[in-house]
Amino acid sequence: MTLTIAPLDGAHADEVLAIYQAGIDEGNATFETTAPTWAEFDAAKLPEHRFAALDTDGTVLGWVAVTRVSDRCAYAGVVEHSVYVHPAARGRGVAGRLLAALVESTEAAGIWTIQSGVFPENAASLAIHARAGFRIIGTRERIGRHHGAWRDVVLLERRSPRVM
């Protein structure tokens, strides 16, 4: 598959939010029930660590972005990420390429840990993250309610071998 990894910006907003909503609608991607507005998304994600996977015609196939875990200086090198791929582009290496770009970007910036929470039912995401060097830290049992049901979340992290 030929694709380009590019910085994610406002030009990608409609497609990024549509992909996010598709993941939300499937029910095993996030506790969110609706995608945010672009202004909310843009304000929450660190601009230097967000990328879009673009098809040869410029169509967004997927995206990855991070948020700060904490404003406390002790956690300056820790971010939480989200990665979403358009349903029609899954199984073609898009998420792996996005995660590789994210790792390169965060390590260059001195970030030592990328973390994420994944529903245990999302086996594909768990497998993709394992291939990208993430490890399971543990399961946060009944951490939140989603559509009226308690859900567990598997906490994943990737510790940089380069940033100490």
Helices and strands as residue ranges (DSSP letters): E 4-7, G 10-12, H 13-26, H 38-44, G 47-49, E 51-54, E 60-68, G 73-75, E 78-85, G 87-89, H 94-108, E 113-118, H 123-131, E 135-146, E 149-159
